[in-house]
Amino acid sequence: MKTTTIFCMLFLLLLSSCVTTKINASNKQDYYVLKENNLYIIKTKSIGTIRHFKFINETNESIIGIYQNKELKVTKTDIMKINKFSLEKTAVAVMPPLIIVTILSLLNSYGNWKYNYQ
């Protein structure tokens, strides 16, 4: 059961840190990939990291969104990278091992069946 607990904690850590890069130095002009009302993480030169930025609109010079319940305008020249939370893709990769470890742990704790870890 200890193995399951540790694995579940690692699973939650993975899910909370999963992001997909939408804008970076190589595709700096591709702001069309940002979807309205989606949450993004923006790394800027002057402000630093802006988490939970809700994208609203784009102009020629900046992007506009909601951050901490206030409208925020970030100039495109200040943006280094934009990431999007990507829970779905990571869940697909992490769920099968989680299910296997859970089943093996339950079988070990609720029966005479023993799994040899060697």
C-alpha positions in Angstrom: 0.0 0.0 0.0 3.0 2.3 0.6 4.0 1.9 -3.1 0.5 3.0 -4.2 0.6 6.1 -1.9 4.0 7.1 -3.3 2.9 6.5 -6.8 -0.3 8.5 -6.4 1.7 11.4 -5.0 4.0 11.3 -8.0 1.0 11.1 -10.3 -0.5 14.2 -8.8 2.8 16.1 -9.1 3.1 15.1 -12.8 -0.5 16.2 -13.5 0.0 19.6 -11.8 3.2 20.3 -13.8 2.2 19.3 -17.3 2.3 22.0 -19.9 2.6 22.4 -23.7 4.6 25.2 -25.3 2.5 27.4 -27.6 4.8 30.4 -28.2 8.6 30.5 -28.0 11.6 32.0 -29.7 11.2 29.9 -32.9 7.4 30.6 -33.4 7.1 34.1 -32.0 4.6 35.3 -34.5 2.1 32.4 -34.2 -0.3 33.9 -31.7 -3.2 32.4 -33.6 -2.7 29.2 -31.6 -3.9 31.0 -28.4 -7.6 30.2 -27.8 -10.0 32.7 -26.2 -10.9 32.1 -22.5 -8.1 29.4 -22.1 -5.5 29.5 -19.3 -1.9 30.0 -20.1 1.5 30.5 -18.4 3.4 33.4 -19.8 7.1 34.0 -19.2 8.1 37.6 -19.7 11.4 39.5 -19.6 10.1 42.3 -17.2 7.3 40.8 -15.1 8.6 37.2 -14.8 6.2 34.2 -14.8 2.4 34.9 -15.1 0.4 31.8 -14.1 -3.3 31.4 -14.8 -3.5 34.1 -17.5 -6.9 33.9 -19.1 -6.4 34.9 -22.8 -9.1 37.3 -24.1 -7.7 39.1 -27.2 -4.7 39.9 -29.3 -3.6 43.2 -30.9 -0.7 43.9 -33.2 1.6 44.9 -30.2 0.2 42.9 -27.3 -2.0 40.2 -25.9 -4.8 41.0 -23.4 -6.2 38.8 -20.7 -7.4 38.4 -17.1 -4.8 37.8 -14.4 -5.8 37.9 -10.7 -9.3 39.2 -11.6 -7.8 42.3 -13.4 -7.2 43.0 -17.1 -3.6 42.7 -18.0 -1.9 43.7 -21.3 1.4 42.1 -22.1 3.5 43.4 -25.0 4.6 40.8 -27.5 8.2 42.0 -27.5 8.3 41.3 -23.7 7.0 37.7 -24.1 9.7 34.9 -24.0 7.4 31.9 -23.9 3.7 30.9 -23.5 2.8 27.5 -22.2 -0.7 25.9 -21.9 -1.8 23.5 -19.2 -1.9 20.1 -20.8 -3.7 17.7 -18.4 -5.2 15.4 -21.0 -2.1 14.3 -22.8 -0.2 13.6 -19.6 -3.2 11.7 -18.1 -3.1 9.3 -21.0 0.6 8.6 -20.4 0.4 8.3 -16.7 -2.9 6.4 -16.1 -1.8 2.9 -17.3 1.1 2.6 -14.8 -1.0 4.0 -12.0 -3.7 1.4 -12.7 -1.2 -1.4 -12.8 0.5 -0.4 -9.5 -2.9 0.0 -7.9 -4.1 -3.4 -9.0 -0.9 -5.1 -7.9 -1.0 -3.4 -4.5 -4.6 -4.4 -4.0 -3.9 -7.9 -4.9 -1.0 -8.0 -2.5 -3.0 -6.6 0.4 -6.3 -8.4 -0.1 -5.5 -12.0 -0.7 -3.0 -14.8 -0.8 -1.6 -13.7 -4.1 1.9 -12.4 -3.9 3.8 -10.5 -6.5 7.6 -10.9 -6.5 9.3 -7.6 -6.9 12.6 -9.2 -7.9 
